[in-house]
Amino acid sequence: MDVQKRAKVLIQAMPYIKKWSGETIVVKYGGNAMINEDLKSAVMSDLVLMQLIGINVVLVHGGGPEINAMLNAIGKESRFENGMRVTDQETIDIVQMVLAGKVNKSLVQLLESHGGKALGLCGLDGKLLMADKLVSGAADLGFVGEIREVNPEPLQNAMKDGYLPIVATVAGGYDGNVYNINADLAAAQIAAKLGAKKLILMTDIRGLLRDVHDDESLIPVVNVSEVPMLKRDGIITGGMIPKIDCCVEAVRNGVNCAHIIDGRLEHSILLELFSDEGIGTMFY
């Protein structure tokens, strides 16, 4: 890119920098962007830049592949019902160890190696996430939880002190147990509780496609009132249903807009925030 083009990029970003500075944005981090080393580095650079220009960022993460790897290492099979991990006592111990330990702290270290300030948290810290056991039809999912309360104080205190909170999605139960929480749902509820301007879900697809076999059929903007019709028409199906339901829940609970973006694209967060075109699908 020549110097003039770089200057134009910076000029285009200026109004967005002004717009987002001082606001809160929640990013749910997952998919290929959490596995590929180049993409991981790009995401951390994006987050540090956001922090430097005064955006209050909260990063919420899962860690399915790492949990699967640890379960495989001890000879335990991963089981799923309707896309949710069946979590017995042994599995929740592994989930807590991997998510709140290995994955969370490695992300803190990685972000700080890129020049940011990060604080690793999980839902057990300061009663950040409180949950009941999820009741899901006939299937008993074990220690899978449904969030009942979000305490924003630990996140607000961290951001006030200049730290970017990185949240592992295990929650405390009112019954004294620890529960595994879907990271998309946790991100949506955290965003709503914080009054975030944006929720960004990083995925391994471009966004909502009118035709799943055609990447050029991206639907860039969706009013949440259109979602039931899109489901009836078979455009929102399968694994996209829970992700889009999270976006709808966030918007209906006060988040200005929610985005599903392609985390396989380097610097996808910056492209969404600081360009005229944006990327992915926005729900408002």
N, C-alpha and C positions, 0 to 999 in steps of 0.2 A: 504494500500500500504506500503510495507516495505521500509527501508531506501535506499537500493540500487536502487529500482525501482524509487523512488523519484529523486534520483541523475541522473538517466538516462533521466528522463523527463526534468530536468533542462538542462542537456547537450544537448539534442535534441533541446531545445528552443534557445540555445545561438546564433547560426548563424542567426536565424530569428529576435532575439532582435537586433542584429547588423544591419540586413537588414532594419528593419522598423524604427529604431531610427532616428528622424529628418524628417521623411516623414509625409505626411498628409493622413489620412484615414477618409472617411465619412461613418457614420453608420446611416442607416434608421431604426428607432426603432418602432416596432408595433406588432400587433398580441398578442398571449397568453403571450409573454414575458413582455408585458406592463400591464398585468392584474394580473397574478399569483405573489404573494408576494415573494415567494422563487426565482422565475426566475428574477423578478425585482432586487432583491438584488444581484444575480449572475451577471447580466448585469452591474450594477453599479460597482461591484468589478472588472470586466474585464476592464471597461473604466478607472478606477483609476489606475490600473496596467499599462495600455497602456500609460497613462499620465506620470506616474512615470519613465518609461524607455525612455521618450523623444519623443513619438509619438504625433503628432499634430492631435487631434481627434475633429471632428465635429459631434454632434448628432442631427439628424433631426427626428422630431416625428409628428405623427398624433394624433388622439384621438377620433376616431369614437364612441366607446362605451360610453365614457363620454358625448359626444355631444348628442347621442341618449337618454341617461338617463336624461339630462337636458331638452331636448325637451319633453320627456314623462312627466316630472314633471310639465311642464306648459300646458300639454294637447295638444301638437302639434305633428302631425304624421310625421315621417321621410319618405321622398320620394326619390327614386333613379331612374335614367335613365341610362342604360348601365353601371351600377356600380358606377355612380357619383351622389353625393348628390344634389338634387334640393334645391337651396339656395336662398330663398326670403329675404326681408329686415330683418324680425324678426329672421330668421335663421342665417343670417350672423352676427347679433349682438350676438347671442348665441355662434356661432363658435368662434368669436373673444374673447369673455369673457372666454370660457372654454379652448380653445387651448393656447392662449397667456397669460392667467391668471392662472386658477387652475392647468391645466395639466403641463404647462411649469414650473411654480414656484415650484410645488411639486417635479418635477424631479431634479431641481436645488438643492432643500433641501436634497433630497435623496442621490444624488451623493456626496454632501458635508458631509453628515453624514457617508459616507464610506471613507472619507479622501481626497477627490478630491477638486478641485477648479473649480466652474462652473459659467457661466454667461448666464442668460436667455435672449434670443432675439426672435423677430419675424420679418417677412419680412418687417414690417413697420419701423423698427429701422434702421436709416441711409440709408434708401432706399435700404435695403438689397435685397428685391425682388420687382420688378416692373412688373405689369401685365396688360394685356387687358382682356376684357370679352371673355370667351371661347365661340366660335360659334361651336356647335356640331350638325350638321344635322338639323332636323326639331325641335328638342327639345330645349326649352329655359330653361337652367339650372339656370338662375338667376345670382347671384353673385359668379359664379365659374370662376376662372381666368386662363389665360395661360401666363406663365412667358415670359417676353420679355428681361429683363435685370437682372443680378445678380451683385450686388456690393460687392466684396469680402472684402472690407476694414474693416467693423466692425468685421468680423470673424478673419481676419489676426491680427488686433489690439488686440483682446481678447486672441488669442493663443500666441502672442508675450509677453503678460503680464502674461502668465502662466495659463490662464483660458481655460476651455473646453466649447466652445459655444454650447448651447442647443437651437435649432431653432424650433419655432412653425410656421407652414406653412400657414400663412395668408399674403397676399401681398397688397401693395399699388397700386392703379390703376392710370393711367395717367389722368383719368376722375375725380379723387378725391374720388372714392369709395374704399371700402375694399373688397378684393376677397379671397375666399376659394381656396386653391391650393392643388392638390394631392401630398401627402408627398413623394411618390416614385419619381415622376417627379421633385419635388423640390430638393430632395437629388441628383439625377443624374445631374441636372444642376449646383448645388453648387459644386459637386465633379469636374465637368469639368472646372468650372471657377477657382477653387483653384489649378488645376493641380494635383489632388489627385492621389496617387498610387493605391488606392483601394476604391471601393464603395461596401459596404456590406448591403444587404437588408435582414432584419430579417423577417421570415414568419412562418407560421404554418405547413409547409410541409418540407420534407427532401431536396428538390431541384427540378430540372426538372427530371421527371420520364418518362421512355419510356412507362410504363404501369401504369396509375394512381391508379390501384388497387394493385400494387405490389411495396412496399417500397424498395425492393431489386433491382429494375430496374433503380436505380439512374444513370443519365448521369453525370459523374463528371466534364467533361471539354467540352466546346462548343466554336468553333470559330464563331464569329458573322456572318461570311459569310454563315454559315450553318443554320441560323435561318429561312430564308424563306422556305427552304426545310423541316425543322422540322414542320413548320406551315402547309405546304401542306400535309404532312404525318399525320396530326392530332395529333402529339405528343405535340405541343404547342397549347393549346386551352383555351377557357374561361378566367378565371381570371389570368392565367399565362401570357397571351399575353401582357397586359400593363406592368407588372413587367419586363418581358424579354425585351420589347421594351425600357424600361428605362435603362437596362443594356447595350443594344446595343448602345443607344444614348450616354451614358457615355463613352464607349470604343472608339467610333468613334470620340469623341470630346477630346481625349487625356488622359483619365483615363487608366492606365495600364491594370487593370482587374476589373471585377465586379462579385460579388458573391451573390447567393441566398442561405441562410443558414436556418437551422431549429432552430428558437428561442425557441422551446419547450425543447431543450436540454440545461441543465445548462452549462454555460461557453462555449457556442458554438462559441463565437467570438475568444476566446483564442485558441480553438481547430483549428479554421481556420488559425489563424495567426502564431501559434508557434508549429505546429506539421507537420511531414513529409507528413501525409496522407491528412490533411485538411478535410473539410466536405462540404456538399452541392454541388452546381454546379458553376463552374467558367466560366465566359465568357471573352474571350480575343480577 
